[in-house]
């Protein structure tokens, strides 16, 4: 068997984060804090992976399908949020959508809508 979870647990993101945090500080206390954090995360990961089989059996096929879909939706939401933030940084001068809509209505001569009403 090949441990497929290992690259995800100790992949490039985890390694680069550890290197960046190690470079931010100096001294033995800072290094001990980083090693302590790694130990805590490793322990929590071991506990969760150890309990995964029991949790999977308890949830059943339907529960696992529901959890998969919910976590997929969460992942999609995080991806869209990340893309939106990246686009905001890429195009910093773009007006917000509401302001652009008000400007377009002002140019067309459309009177402003009352609060709570729909155009």
C-alpha positions, 0 to 999 in steps of 0.5 A: 500500500502507498500512503496517499495522504502523506503528500497532502499532509506534508506537501509544499504548502505545509513545508513553505509555511514552516520555512517562512515562519522559521525565517520570521523569528530567531532564537531557540524559543521561536524554534521551540514554538514552531516545533511545538505547533508541528507536534500539536498538529501532528497529534491532532492529525493522528487522532482524526485519522485514527477515528476516521474509520469509526466515523465513516462507519457511523455516518454510513454511505448516505452520511458520507455522501452528504458530507462529501457534497457539503465539503465540496460546496465549502471548497468551491466557496473558498475557491471563488472567494480566493479568485475574487480577492485575487481579481480585486488585487489585479484590478485595484481601480475597478469600481464596486458593482453597486457604484457602477450600477448607480453611475449607469443609471445616472447616465441613462436618466433613470431616477434612483430607486427607493430603499427596499424597492427593486428596479 
